């Protein structure tokens, strides 16, 4: 296809700019459309609005929502994505009618300028219509949302089976008594055999998606496409061959939706589109992306409530029965765990008083260094102990390394611990100190057990050790990867 010349792009952009010249009732003479004077335009707008005045928008974004949900505002809803892209410059009234936005700035440094040029070039490159044309209308039944949610559950189960089967096939290839360089050849044989049975399973699959959405496939062909495409794709991808994930998933989800559409009200092609949203939500754990992606491909924005319901159902099944998505499972198998939730460091959520050891073992300040050496040699269970006075106030910390030094140093055996370590710098924390700060203190000082003291009396109320920190980390990780409900 020949690329459009700079002159053609400029002419199309100028025509697009002239069509959007009106700004709150003002129209310059240079921007009037041919055959539509300003007076005629004003009369038309006055007739279409009550008493010649435009209806105000009730709330920010409410008009957009009404335009999306209302099945009668098809023309309006087709323009909604553009409103989102240019920063909500387009005004939509509560009745679903759209007001024209103010003129786009002409500065080439502005994003709308680039968007205008892209919009002008798109008809020459991809055509002016949607990616996949679909004429099936919304069923219009009161049970559409419930049917969509039920379809989402079924497609979610399909996504779970596909993801599980893919990595089972990959495990089978690892068990073959062949070098891994031969695995793609085996996958190629499976693809060739599948292509002999049904040629539609070959290639990226855009033609198959289009056929599902426009209803040009017979029921037997859809069943064949679903089964053979699934087998060919699973074997090819499991063999290590580089291949796509998005388009095959859309084919499988669309085929499943089309088949279930035989038992649901409305056109099966509509339910094939709903299946696209469900398979993306279930397999990729991307519910919002799936819900919007399906309607963007077909420009059936009035179906957003149904795609959201389907995406929610598939996402629920994915969370309950799948440990990871089809994309993150591969990463996890390589030893790279991917968090499934948006979380913060668990150490920053707790305070020292919540996880410390309350019955702390201490040594008296009146104990001599000779007695301390004997204690560490015969009775000690930890590497370090806090030293307290008669009122249980913290005096210092004595460790096993201190005992070894005193054992080889002459003249220190009859000195008390209070006199020996009273001048040492004490790393302490309070019950209100965040656990993350205590962890930093352990790293900075090299002391594995930090005394927790009362902030006012300086009395020892507990100890926080490395083991306590690791327990918090372990519990947080088990909550993340355990999924003990179903998976």
N, C-alpha and C positions, 0 to 999 in steps of 0.2 A: 504494500500500500504506500502511495506517495505521501510524503510529509507535506502538510499545508505550508504555503509560503508565508513570509512575515506580513505581506500585504493582506492576505486573506485573513490571518489571525487578527490583524488590526481592524479590518472591516467588521468581522464578527463581534469583536469586543466592543466596537463603537455602537453597533446595532443593539447589543445587550445593554449597554449603558443608557441608550436613548429610551429603551423600554422601561427602565427603572428610574426615570428622571424625576418623577413627582415626589415631593417631600412636604407632607402636611399641607396639601392643597395648593402648593406653588408649583408652577410649571413654566419654564422658560420657553421662549419661542423656538430656540434652536433644538429643543428636545421633544417637540410635539410629533406624534406619530402621524404618518401620512393618512389623510382622510379622517382624522379624529381631532378636530380642533379642541382647544382648551375648554370652550363653553360646553360642547357636547360631552366632554369627559366629566365636567363638573355636574352637568344635569344627570348623567348616568349614575354618578356616585350619590347624588342627592336622592335619586329615586330608590336606590338600593339601601339607604339608611333612613331611619326614622327622622323626619323633619330635617333631612339633609345633614344630620350630625352623626359622627361615628360613635359607636357604642364603646364605652370605656372598658378597659381590661379590669376584671374584678380583683385579681391578685396576680403577682408576678408568676408566670408559668402556668396559671390556671387555664388560660386560653389554649396553650399548647396541649395540655392534658385533655381538654375537651375535644380538640381537633383530632387527637390521636384515638380517643375512645369512641367518638361518635362515628357510627358506620356510614352516615350520610355525608360526611365531610371528606370524601375521598380526594377531591382536588386540593383541599387545604392540607391534608396530612402528607401529601407527596412533597410538600415544601418544608415540612418540619425539620428533616435532617439538615437542610441548608441553614435553617435558623440556628440550630445548635452549632454548626461549623463556624458561622460568622459572628459568634458571641451573642446570640439572642438579640440581634439587631432587628429581626422581624417581629412585628406585633400581631398577636392572634387574639381576637376578641373571644369572650366567653361563649358566643354562639358558633364559633368555629371559623368565622371569616377572617381573612388575613389582610392586614394593612401592609402597604408597601414600605420598605425600609428607607431610611435616608440615603442620599447618594453615596456610593462607595468612594473613599478618598482616591485621588489619582496618583498619589505618591508611590513610586515603584518599591519603596521600602516597606510598604504596608502589606500585611498578609492578605487582605481582601483583594488587592491587585493581583497577586499570584493566583488566588483562587479563581478570579474572573478569567484569567488566561487559561487555566486548567479546564474550567468549565467550557470555554470556547473551543478547546482542542479535542475534548472528549468525543463529540459526535464523529470526528474524522478517524479516531483511533478505535473506539469501542462501540460507537453507535449512541444514539440519544436515549434509547429505551433502557429498561432494567437489565441486570445481568442475566436473569432467567425470567422470561415472560410467563406470567400465569394469569389466566382469566377467571379462575374459579372464585366465586364470591364467598363472603362469610356466611356460614350456614344460617345465622340469625336465630338460633334456638336459645332458649333460656338455660339449657344445659351445656352450652359450649365450653364454659370454663371447667366444669366437672369432667366433661369428656376429654378436654385437653390435659387435665391433671392425671386422669387415668392413663391416657396415652403416654404421658411423661414417665409414669411408673414402669410401663411395659418397655419403653425404649431405654429406660435406665437399666432394666434387667438385661436388655440386649447389649448395652455398653459394657456391663460387668462381664458378661460371657465373652465378648470380643476381647476385652483386655486380658482376661484370664487365659483364654485360648492362645492369644498371641505369645505370651511368655511360656506357656506350656510347649508350644511348637518350638520356640527357641531352645528350651531345655532339651527337647528331643534331638535337635541338631547337634548339641554339645555331646550327646551320647553316641553319635555315629562313629564307627571306626574309620573315619576318613579325615584327612587334613581339612582345616577350615576353608582352604582356598576352593574346595570342591562344593561347598554348600551353596553358593549363589548359582552354580550350574544346576543343582537339583531344583532350586527355586525357579529357575528359568524353564525347566521342563514342566513344572506344575503350571506356570503361567501359559505356556504354549498349549498344553492340553485343555486348560480352561478356555483359551481363545478358540479352540476348535469346536467346543461345545456351544459357546455363546461369545461372539466377537465383541459384544458390548462391554465385557469385563476388561478389555485391553485399553490402554491409554489413561489419561488423567480422569476421565469420567464426566466431563462437563456436559457432553451430549446426553449421557444417561440421566443426569440430574434434570436437565431441561425436559427430557421426555417424561420423567415422572411428574414434573410440575405442570406440564400442559396436557397430561392425560392421554398421550399417544401410544402408551404401552398397554398390551393386553394383560390380563391377570396372570396367565401362565408365564408370560415373559418377565413380569415383576418377581414372581417366585424364583424363577431361574436366575435372574440377576442377583437377588438377595443371597441365594445359597452359593452359587458359583463364585461371585465376586468375593464373598467372605472367605471361602476356601483359598482362592488364588492369592488374595491379599495377605492372609495370615501366613501362608507358606512362604511367599516371596519375602515378606518383611522379616519373618522368623529366621530365614536362612542368612540374614545379614546383608541382603541387597538394599541399597539405598532406594527409598521410595517415599511417597507422600503419605500423610495421615489424614489431612483435612478432607480432601475430595472423596477418598474411599469411605470415610465415616459418614459424610453427607449422603452418599449413595445408599449405604446400609440403613441409615436413619430414615431417609426419604422412602425407601422401599418398605420398611416396616410400617411407617405411617400410612402409606398408600394401601397396604393390605388391611390394616385395621380400619381404614376409612370405608371399607366395604360394609362394615357393621355400624358405622356412625352416621349421623345426619349430615347432609351436605355432600359436596364433591370430594371424591378420594384424593384429588390433586391438592386440595386445601390441606388435608391431613398429612399429605406428604411433606408440605412446607412446614407444618407443625413438628413433624418428625425430625427435620433438620435442626431445629432449636433444641429438641430433647437429646439428640445424640451428642451434640457439642457440650451440652451441660453435663451429661452423665459421664462421658469418656474423658473429657478434658477438665472437668471441674470448673467450668466457666459459664455459670448460668446467665449472667447479664449479657455476656458476649454472644452466647447462643441465641438468646431471645431477640436481640437487636440485629444480629447477623442475618437471620432468616428473613426478616422483613426488609432489610436493606437490599438483599439480593433480588427480591421480587417486587419491592415497593408497595407491598400490601400492609401499610402502617396501621390500618384499622384492626389488624390481627394481633397487635402487640399484647393485649390482655391474654389471649390464648397462648401465645408463645411464652409469656412469662409463667403462666400456670404449668405448661409442659416442662419448662426448664426447672421450675421448682420441684416438680415431682421426680424428674430424672436425677436432680442433684441430691435429693433426699436419699434415693436408693444408692447412689454412689457413695455417700458418706457412711451409710449404714453397712454396706456389704463389701466395699473396696477399701483396702488400706491406702492406696495411692491412685493417682490418675494414670492413664495410659502413657503419659509423657514422663512423669516423674518416677515411675516404676523402673525405667531403664537407668536413670541416674542413681536410684537407691541400690540397684544391683551392682553398681560399681563402687559402692561404699560411701556415697555422698547422700546423706540424709537431707531431704527437703522438708522444711516445716510446712505443715498443712494449715496452720492457723496464723493469724497475725498476733504475735505475742511479744511481751517484753521479757527481759532477763528475770527469771524467778527470784534471784537473789535480791533484786531491787524491790520486790513486792513484800518482803518480810523484814521484821525487825529482830535484832539479836535476842531479845527476851522471849521470842516465840519458839526458837529452835535450840537455845542453849541447854547445857546440862546443868540442872539446878543443884543437885547434891555434889558440889565440887569438892574434890580432895585437896587439902591444903597442908602446908607444913608450918609449925610455929616459929616465930622469929627468934625464940630463945634456944632453938636447937643449934648445937655446935656443928661446925663443918665436918668434924670427924664422924658425928652421928649421921650427918647427911650422906657422907661417902658410904657408910655401912648401909644406910637405907636404900640408896640407889643400887648397891651391889646385891642386896638380898630381897627387898620387898617392893621396889618400885615397879609399877605397871605402865607408867607413862614416861615420856621423855622429859617433861618439865612439870613443875608444880608451883602454884602461887604460894608466897610466904605471907602470913598474916600475923598481926600482933594479938594481944589479949582481947581486944574489942572487935576482932575479925576484920580489921581494916587492912587493906593491901599494903604490904611493905615492898615487895619485889617479886621476882620470879627466879627460881633456881632450876637448872637443867642438868642433864646427865653429863654434858661436857664440862660444866662447872665442877661437878664432883670429881671427874677425872683430873682436872687441873689442881684441885686442892689435894688430891692424893699424892701428887708428885711435888707439891710445893711445901717446904718446911716452914714451921712457925705459924701455920694457920689452922691447926687442928682444934685449938681450944677457943677460937673466936666464934661468936654466935652468927647465925645467918643474918639477923637484923643489922649487925655492925658491918657485915661483909658486903651486902647488896643494897643497902639503904640508899646509896647515892646513884644507883643505876637508873637509866631512863626507862620508864614503865610504859609499854604499849597496852593500853586499856581501852575498853569500849563500854557503852552504857546500854541498858535494856532497850532504849529508843533508837539506838544506832542502826541504820540500814545494814542488812547482812552483806550487801555488796561492798560497803565501806570496810567491814571487818575482814572480808576476803582480801581486799587491797592491803590492809594492815598486815596480814599474815605474809603476803608476798614481800612487802617492803622490809619487814623485820626478820623474817626467817623463823619466827617463833610459831610453832604449830598449834598452840593453845593460848587463846587470848582471854584474860580474865574479864568478866563482866561485873562492873561495880556500880553501886548506887551513886547517882550523880551528886547527891548532897552529903551523904555520910562516908563515902568511899569504902563502904563495906562490900566484901565479895558476895555476890548473889548467884554466880554461876560461871561456867566456862564455855567457850565456843571453840571447837576444834575443826581440823580439816575434815574429819569424818562427818561432822554435822553438816558442813557445806556440801559434801558429796551426797548425803542423803537427800537434800533438797533438789540437787541436780538430777539424781536418779528418779525421784518421784515425778519431777516435771517431764522427764524424757519418757517414762512409762505411760504417763497420761497422754503424751503426744503420739506414740507409736503403738500403744497397746490396743486401742480400739476394741475393748473387751465386750462390747455390746453384741456385735455380730461377726466382725472381722478382726 
